[in-house]
Amino acid sequence: MKPLLLAGFLVLSSAAAFAQPAATSADPKPGTPAVATSTTPAPAAPAAGSNSFTMAQAQSRIEAAGYSGVSGLAKDKDGVWRGTASKGGTASDVSLDYQGNVLPK
């Protein structure tokens, strides 16, 4: 009796797994990867998303992108670090998104 009960349970369990709806992405922009790599094209604007960089890490990444004099860093409502910095002697607004992309404004 137990083997028959176990077999029935396995059949019903596998049928329920196949009946699941197709997975949908919770990401409103599925083309936006979580991490920027050397092959990821540069975005036109910073990607909104939960940003885990600390202020010190954000400053370090901006400086690594060739900027100096980073100041006024603050995380906005979209999770993007924004501030001002100089590059090539020209001061400009800069941003750092959750992917690590550093973009001038």
N, C-alpha and C positions, 0 to 999 in steps of 0.2 A: 504494500500500500504506500509506504514512504517513497519508494522510487517513482511510482506513478505520480504522486503529489509533487515531487521535486521536478519531474519532467514537465508537468503542466505549468508550474511556476516559471520555469525557464522559458517555455514557449511564450507565455503571456508577457513576460518581461522583455523579451526580444521584440515582440510585436509592438509594445508600447514605445520602445526606442525608435523604431522606424516610423511611428506615427507623429513624431515631434515635428513642429513646423521648422522651416528653414531658418537658420540663425540670421538675425539682422544685426547690423552694426549700430551701436549706441553713439558712435562718432558721427556728428552731423556732416563732417567733411572727411569721408573715408580715404581720400587721396592724400591726406596730410599724415605723414609718418610721425611716430612718437619721438624719433631721434633723427636729427640731421646727420648725414654722412657725407663723405667727399663726393659721392655720386648723386646726392640729392640736389636738385636744382634750387638755386637761391629763390626764396619767395619774394613777391613784390611787397608784401606787408607782413608784419609779425603775426605768427599764428597764435590765436587765443587758446588758452588751455591752462590747466593746473600746473603752475611753475614751482619746482622744488628747489631752485637755486637760492642760496642765501645771498644777501647783499654783497658779501665779500666775494663769493663765487661769480656773481654777475659782473662785478667790477673787474675781476681777474680775466674773465672771458672777453670783455670789451677791450681791455688792454692787450690781450693776446691777438685781437683782430687789428691791432695797429693804432689804437687810440691812446691818448694820454690825457691827464688832467680830468679824469672821470669825476663828475660831481652831480649832486642832486638826484641820486638814484632813488626811485620809489616804484613799487609794484602797483600797477593800475588794476581796475576791476576785472580786466580780461586775463590777468596773470602775467602781464608783460612788464619787465623792468624797463623804465624810461629814465633818461637823464641827459646830461650834456657832456661832451668830450671834444677833444681836438685831434685832428688827423691832418698831417701835412701843413700845420700852422693855421688851419681853419677850424673854428669852433662850430659844432652842429649838435642837434638833438640826435640821440642814439637810442636804440631799443634792443632788448634781448628777450626772445621768446622762449617758451618751454623746451623747444628743440635745441636751443643753443645758438640760434641764428642771431648775429649782430647786424642790425640794419640802421643806416642813417635815415633820418626823417625827411 
